[in-house]
Amino acid sequence: MSIKTVLVEDSKTIRDALIPTLAELGDMEVMATAESADEAIDALQAPGSEWQLAVVDLFLKKGSGLDVLRACGRHHRGRVVVVLSNYATDRIRAECAALGADAVFDKSTQLDAFFDFCSARFPHAH
């Protein structure tokens, strides 16, 4: 059973590389993508949305991943929100956690840890 995923990433190049990787390594079905904070918030708060996992970058075309976390961070009962960014500093990790992110990973160095985390959170998908 695939993990229904919303991918919040403004770079088309990264989205195009990440979507098949998420499907292959994480059994994740990207059901929506967003390039801006507003698009992400709309996708995550849409009535009837069945997402289970949100993968959020911090730097977006308009707004930031922090805006996305502020909008839905603590209101995602039963769902997982992960920040995947090139800027996963200790300060950013603490800020994201305070806003409700379940985990923060550096997308250039911690993809294996990201997939391990998702496997542990969604054991039925593997």
C-alpha positions as CSV (number, residue, x, y, z in Angstrom):
1,M,0.0,0.0,0.0
2,S,1.6,3.2,-1.1
3,I,2.1,6.2,1.2
4,K,0.0,9.1,-0.1
5,T,2.4,12.0,-0.2
6,V,2.3,15.7,-0.8
7,L,5.7,17.0,-2.1
8,V,6.4,20.7,-1.4
9,E,9.4,21.5,-3.6
10,D,9.9,24.5,-5.9
11,S,12.7,23.1,-8.0
12,K,11.3,21.2,-11.0
13,T,14.6,19.5,-11.5
14,I,14.6,18.2,-7.9
15,R,10.9,17.2,-8.1
16,D,11.5,15.3,-11.3
17,A,14.4,13.4,-9.7
18,L,12.7,12.9,-6.3
19,I,9.2,11.7,-7.4
20,P,10.5,8.4,-9.0
21,T,13.0,7.9,-6.1
22,L,10.2,8.3,-3.5
23,A,8.1,5.8,-5.4
24,E,10.9,3.3,-5.8
25,L,12.7,3.5,-2.5
26,G,9.9,4.6,-0.2
27,D,6.7,3.2,-1.9
28,M,5.3,6.8,-1.8
29,E,2.7,7.9,-4.3
30,V,3.0,11.7,-4.8
31,M,-0.6,12.8,-5.1
32,A,0.1,16.5,-5.1
33,T,3.0,18.9,-5.5
34,A,3.4,22.5,-4.6
35,E,5.9,25.2,-5.4
36,S,4.8,27.8,-2.9
37,A,3.6,27.9,0.7
38,D,0.0,28.9,-0.4
39,E,-0.2,25.9,-2.9
40,A,1.2,23.6,-0.2
41,I,-1.3,24.8,2.5
42,D,-4.2,24.5,0.0
43,A,-3.1,20.9,-0.9
44,L,-2.6,19.9,2.8
45,Q,-5.9,21.4,4.0
46,A,-8.1,20.5,1.1
47,P,-11.4,18.9,2.2
48,G,-11.2,15.1,1.8
49,S,-7.4,15.1,1.2
50,E,-6.1,11.7,2.1
51,W,-2.4,12.5,2.4
52,Q,-0.4,10.6,4.9
53,L,3.1,12.2,4.4
54,A,4.1,15.8,3.6
55,V,7.7,16.3,2.4
56,V,8.4,20.0,2.7
57,D,11.4,22.0,1.5
58,L,12.1,25.3,3.3
59,F,12.9,27.6,0.4
60,L,9.9,28.0,-2.0
61,K,9.0,30.2,-4.9
62,K,6.7,32.2,-2.6
63,G,6.7,31.9,1.2
64,S,8.7,29.2,3.0
65,G,8.3,25.7,4.4
66,L,8.1,27.4,7.8
67,D,4.9,29.0,6.7
68,V,3.6,25.6,5.7
69,L,4.5,24.2,9.1
70,R,2.9,27.1,10.9
71,A,-0.4,26.4,8.9
72,C,-0.6,22.7,9.5
73,G,2.3,21.7,11.8
74,R,0.4,20.7,14.9
75,H,-2.9,19.8,13.2
76,H,-1.9,16.7,11.3
77,R,-3.0,14.0,13.6
78,G,-2.1,10.6,12.2
79,R,-0.1,12.2,9.4
80,V,3.7,12.7,9.1
81,V,5.3,16.0,8.2
82,V,9.0,15.9,7.2
83,V,11.2,18.7,6.2
84,L,13.7,17.8,3.5
85,S,16.1,20.7,2.8
86,N,19.6,21.6,2.1
87,Y,19.6,23.9,5.1
88,A,19.1,21.4,8.0
89,T,21.1,23.3,10.6
90,D,20.6,22.8,14.3
91,R,18.7,26.1,14.5
92,I,16.4,25.1,11.6
93,R,15.9,21.7,13.1
94,A,14.8,23.2,16.4
95,E,12.5,25.7,14.7
96,C,10.9,23.1,12.5
97,A,10.3,20.8,15.5
98,A,8.8,23.7,17.5
99,L,6.4,24.2,14.6
100,G,5.3,20.6,14.5
101,A,7.6,18.9,12.0
102,D,8.1,15.2,12.8
103,A,11.6,15.2,11.4
104,V,14.1,17.2,9.5
105,F,16.6,15.8,7.0
106,D,19.3,17.3,4.7
107,K,18.3,16.3,1.2
108,S,21.9,16.2,0.0
109,T,23.3,14.0,2.7
110,Q,20.5,12.3,4.6
111,L,18.2,10.7,2.1
112,D,18.9,7.2,3.5
113,A,18.0,8.4,7.0
114,F,14.8,10.0,5.5
115,F,13.8,6.7,3.9
116,D,14.6,4.7,7.1
117,F,12.5,7.2,9.1
118,C,9.6,6.8,6.7
119,S,9.9,3.0,6.7
120,A,9.7,3.0,10.5
121,R,6.6,5.3,10.4
122,F,4.9,3.4,7.7
123,P,5.8,-0.2,8.0
124,H,2.7,-1.4,6.1
125,A,4.0,0.3,3.0
126,H,7.0,-1.9,2.6
